[in-house]
C-alpha cells in the first residue's frame, strides 16, 4: 500500500502503537508528523524515520489542549504542505472498580480519549476540506469498543464513543472525500498493558501470570498478544484504501480475542 505524497499525523507517536504506525506509514511513503507530549521521544522517532530516508517532524501536543492541537496541525500543514491522514492514537489507562473510580480519573480518561479525538478531528478535517484533497481519519479503538471488561468503566465508555464519532465523520465527510475508521486492537504488550498486569492482579486477587493467561490472552485463538506491527499494518492499509467502501467501519485486530 503506497502513501507516497501523503502527510500523516499520529498522536501519541513517541512510543508504542503510535510509533509503530508512524514507522510503518513512513515505509509506505508518507511524510510523518509525530505528535506527542514527550517532545524528546517525538524527536527521536522523527530522527529514526529521517535516518531511514523518510521525512518527519515532531510537534508537542497535549490532545486535550485545543490551542496545542490547532497549532500542531497548522505546523504540519505549513511545514509539509497538507494533512491527509490523522491517526488519533493518544491514550492512557486507569483501572478501578466503579465504586472506587475517582471522578477526576473518569474525566481525565474521557478527555484524553474522546475530547482528544474530537479536537484533532476538528482541526484536521478543516484542512482536508479546504485543500479539496480529502483524507482518512483513523481512531485507535480497542476490543473494548465492542466488549466490556471489569475495572475499565471509563476506558470502555470512551472506546465505545469513538465508534459513534467515526460514523458521524464518515457521513459528514463523504461528500468531500474524507473517510473514517476505528482500529480495535486486542491486548498489545506495551508499557500501558504492562502497567495493567500488577494492577489487575491486585484487584482480582490473582497472580500476574494468571492475568496474562486467563484475562488478557484467554480468548485468543493462539495465546499470543496482538503486536504493534499487527496494528500498524492495519492502519497503513486503511490510510491508503482508495475508496469509501470501508468508511465508518471498525476493524478488530485481536488474534480472535473478540469476533464479530
For each residue, the residues with C-beta under 8 A, 3 or more apart:
1: 28 236 237 239 240 241
2: 28 29 240
3: 6 8 25 28 29 30 85 236 239 240
4: 28 29 30
5: 29
6: 3 29 30 31 82 84 85 239 240
7: 30 31 32 33 76 77 80 81 82 83 84 85
8: 3 22 25 30 31 32 33 84 85 86 87 239
9: 32 33 35 72 73 76 83 85 86 87 120 124
10: 13 18 21 22 25 32 33 34 35 87 89
11: 18 35 36 61 63 87 88 89 90 116 120
12: 15 16 17 18 35 36 63 89 90 91
13: 10 18 19 21 22 32 34 35 36 42 45 87 89
14: 18 19 34 36 38 40 41 42 44 45
15: 12 18 19 36 38 41 45 190 191
16: 12 19 20 188 190 191 192 228
17: 12 20 21 89 140 185 188 190 228 231 232
18: 10 11 12 13 14 15 21 22 36 87 89 90 140
19: 13 14 15 16 22 23 34 45 228
20: 16 17 23 24 228 229 231 232
21: 10 13 17 18 24 25 87 89 231 232 235 236
22: 8 10 13 18 19 25 26 32 34 45 49 56
23: 19 20 26 27 45 48 49 232
24: 20 21 27 28 229 232 233 235 236
25: 3 8 10 21 22 28 30 32 85 232 235 236 239
26: 22 23 29 30 31 32 49 52 54 55 56
27: 23 24 52 54
28: 1 2 3 4 24 25 236 239 240
29: 2 3 4 5 6 26
30: 3 4 6 7 8 25 26 84 85 239
31: 6 7 8 26 54 55 56 80
32: 7 8 9 10 13 22 25 26 46 49 54 55 56 57
33: 7 8 9 10 56 57 58 59 72 75 76 80 83
34: 10 13 14 19 22 42 43 45 46 56 57 58 59
35: 9 10 11 12 13 42 58 59 60 61 63 72 90
36: 11 12 13 14 15 18 39 41 42 58 60 61 90
37: 60 61 62
38: 14 15 41 42
39: 36 42 43 58 60
40: 14 43 44
41: 14 15 36 38 44 45
42: 13 14 34 35 36 38 39 45 46 58 59 60
43: 34 39 40 46 47 58
44: 14 40 41 47 48
45: 13 14 15 19 22 23 34 41 42 48 49 56 58
46: 32 34 42 43 49 50 56 57 58
47: 43 44 50 51 56
48: 23 44 45 51 52
49: 22 23 26 32 45 46 52 54 55 56
50: 46 47 53 54 55 56
51: 47 48
52: 26 27 48 49
53: 50
54: 26 27 31 32 49 50
55: 26 31 32 49 50 80
56: 22 26 31 32 33 34 45 46 47 49 50
57: 32 33 34 46 75 76 79 80
58: 33 34 35 36 39 42 43 45 46
59: 33 34 35 42 71 72 75 76
60: 35 36 37 39 42 68 72
61: 11 35 36 37 65 68 69 72 90
62: 37 65 68 69
63: 11 12 35 68 69 88 90 112 115 116 117 119 120
64: 111 112 115 116 119
65: 61 62 68 69
66: 69 70 119
67: 70 71
68: 60 61 62 63 65 71 72
69: 61 62 63 65 66 72 73 116 119 120 123
70: 66 67 73 74 123
71: 59 67 68 74 75
72: 9 33 35 59 60 61 68 69 75 76
73: 9 69 70 76 77 83 120 123 124 127
74: 70 71 77 78 123
75: 33 57 59 71 72 78 79
76: 7 9 33 57 59 72 73 79 80 83
77: 7 73 74 80 81 82 83 127
78: 74 75
79: 57 75 76
80: 7 31 33 55 57 76 77
81: 7 77
82: 6 7 77 127 131 133
83: 7 9 33 73 76 77 86 124 127 128 135
84: 6 7 8 30 128 133 134 135 136
85: 3 6 7 8 9 25 30 135 136 137 138 239
86: 8 9 83 120 121 124 135 136 137 138
87: 8 9 10 11 13 18 21 138 140 235 239
88: 11 63 116 117 120 121 137 138 139 140 162
89: 10 11 12 13 17 18 21 140
90: 11 12 18 35 36 61 63 112 116
91: 12 112 113 140 192
92: 108 109 112 192
93: 152 155 192 193 195 196
94: 101 105 108 109 154 155
95: 151 152 155 196 199 200 203
96: 100 101 102 105 151 203
97: 100 101 150 151 203
98: 101 153
99:
100: 96 97
101: 94 96 97 98 105 106 153 154
102: 96 105 106
103: 106 107
104: 107 108
105: 94 96 101 102 108 109 154
106: 101 102 103 109 110 153 154
107: 103 104 110 111
108: 92 94 104 105 111 112
109: 92 94 105 106 112 113 154 155 158
110: 106 107 113 114 115 154 157 158 161
111: 64 107 108 114 115 116
112: 63 64 90 91 92 108 109 115 116
113: 91 109 110 116 117 155 158 159 161 162
114: 110 111 117 118 158 161 162 165
115: 63 64 110 111 112 118 119
116: 11 63 64 69 88 90 111 112 113 119 120
117: 63 88 113 114 120 121 139 162 165
118: 114 115 121 122 165
119: 63 64 66 69 115 116 122 123
120: 9 11 63 69 73 86 88 116 117 123 124
121: 86 88 117 118 124 125 137 165 169
122: 118 119 125 126
123: 69 70 73 74 119 120 126 127
124: 9 73 83 86 120 121 127 128 135 137
125: 121 122 128 129 135 137 169 173 178
126: 122 123 129 130
127: 73 77 82 83 123 124 130 131
128: 83 84 124 125 131 133 134 135 173 176 178
129: 125 126 132 176 178
130: 126 127
131: 82 127 128
132: 129 176
133: 82 84 128 177
134: 84 128 173 176 177 178 179
135: 83 84 85 86 124 125 128 177 178 179
136: 84 85 86 178 179 180 181 238 239 241
137: 85 86 88 121 124 125 166 169 173 178 179 180 181
138: 85 86 87 88 180 181 182 183 235 238 239
139: 88 117 162 165 166 180 181 182 183
140: 17 18 87 88 89 91 182 183 185 231
141: 144 145 159 162 163 182 183 184 185 250
142: 145 155 159 184 185
143: 146 147 184 185 186 252 254 257 258
144: 141 147 148 149 152 155 156 159 160
145: 141 142 159 160 162 163 182 184 250
146: 143 160 184 250 252 258 260
147: 143 144 156 258
148: 144 152 156
149: 144 152 156 215
150: 97 204
151: 95 96 97 200 203 204
152: 93 95 144 148 149 155 156
153: 98 101 106 156 157
154: 94 101 105 106 109 110 157 158
155: 93 94 95 109 113 142 144 152 158 159
156: 144 147 148 149 152 153 159 160
157: 110 153 154 160 161
158: 109 110 113 114 154 155 161 162
159: 113 141 142 144 145 155 156 162 163 184
160: 144 145 146 156 157 163 164
161: 110 113 114 157 158 164 165
162: 88 113 114 117 139 141 145 158 159 165 166 182
163: 141 145 159 160 166 167 182 250
164: 160 161 167 168
165: 114 117 118 121 139 161 162 168 169
166: 137 139 162 163 169 170 180 181 182 248 250
167: 163 164 170 171 180 248
168: 164 165 171 172
169: 121 125 137 165 166 172 173 178 180 248
170: 166 167 173 174 179 180 244 247 248
171: 167 168 174 248
172: 168 169 178
173: 125 128 134 137 169 170 176 177 178 179 180 247
174: 170 171 177 178 179 244 247
175:
176: 128 129 132 134 173
177: 133 134 135 173 174 244
178: 125 128 129 134 135 136 137 169 172 173 174
179: 134 135 136 137 170 173 174 241 244 246 247
180: 136 137 138 139 166 167 169 170 173 247 248
181: 136 137 138 139 166 238 246 247 248 249 250 251
182: 138 139 140 141 145 162 163 166 249 250 251
183: 138 139 140 141 231 234 235 238 250 251 253
184: 141 142 143 145 146 159 250 251 252 253 254 258
185: 17 140 141 142 143 188 226 230 231 253 254
186: 143 220 225 226 252 253 254 255 257 258
187: 193 216 217 225 226 254 257
188: 16 17 185 193 225 226 227 228 230 231
189: 193 194 225 227
190: 15 16 17 193 194 228
191: 15 16 194 195
192: 16 91 92 93 195 196
193: 93 187 188 189 190 196 197 216 225
194: 189 190 191 197
195: 93 191 192 198 199
196: 93 95 192 193 199 200 211
197: 193 194 200 201 208 211 212 216
198: 195 201 202 208
199: 95 195 196 202 203
200: 95 151 196 197 203 204 206 211 215
201: 197 198 204 205 206 207 208 210 211
202: 198 199 205
203: 95 96 97 151 199 200
204: 150 151 200 201 211 215
205: 201 202
206: 200 201 210 211 214 215
207: 201 210 211
208: 197 198 201 211 212
209: 212 213
210: 201 206 207 213 214 215
211: 196 197 200 201 204 206 207 208 214 215 216
212: 197 208 209 215 216 217
213: 209 210 216 217 218 223
214: 206 210 211 218
215: 149 200 204 206 210 211 212 218
216: 187 193 197 211 212 213 225
217: 187 212 213 220 223 224 225 257
218: 213 214 215
219: 256 257 258
220: 186 217 223 224 254 255 256 257
221: 255 256
222: 255 256
223: 213 217 220
224: 217 220 255
225: 186 187 188 189 193 216 217 255
226: 185 186 187 188 230 231 253 254 255 257
227: 188 189 230 231
228: 16 17 19 20 188 190 231 232
229: 20 24 232 233
230: 185 188 226 227 233 234 253 255
231: 17 20 21 140 183 185 188 226 227 228 234 235 253
232: 17 20 21 23 24 25 228 229 235 236
233: 24 229 230 236 237
234: 183 230 231 237 238 251 253
235: 21 24 25 87 138 183 231 232 238 239
236: 1 3 21 24 25 28 232 233 239 240
237: 1 233 234 240 241
238: 136 138 181 183 234 235 241 246 251
239: 1 3 6 8 25 28 30 85 87 136 138 235 236
240: 1 2 3 6 28 236 237
241: 1 136 179 237 238 245 246
242:
243: 246
244: 170 174 177 179 247
245: 241
246: 179 181 238 241 243 249
247: 170 173 174 179 180 181 244
248: 166 167 169 170 171 180 181
249: 181 182 246
250: 141 145 146 163 166 181 182 183 184
251: 181 182 183 184 234 238
252: 143 146 184 186 258 259 260
253: 183 184 185 186 226 230 231 234
254: 143 184 185 186 187 220 226 257 258
255: 186 220 221 222 224 225 226 230
256: 219 220 221 222 259
257: 143 186 187 217 219 220 226 254
258: 143 146 147 184 186 219 252 254
259: 252 256
260: 146 252
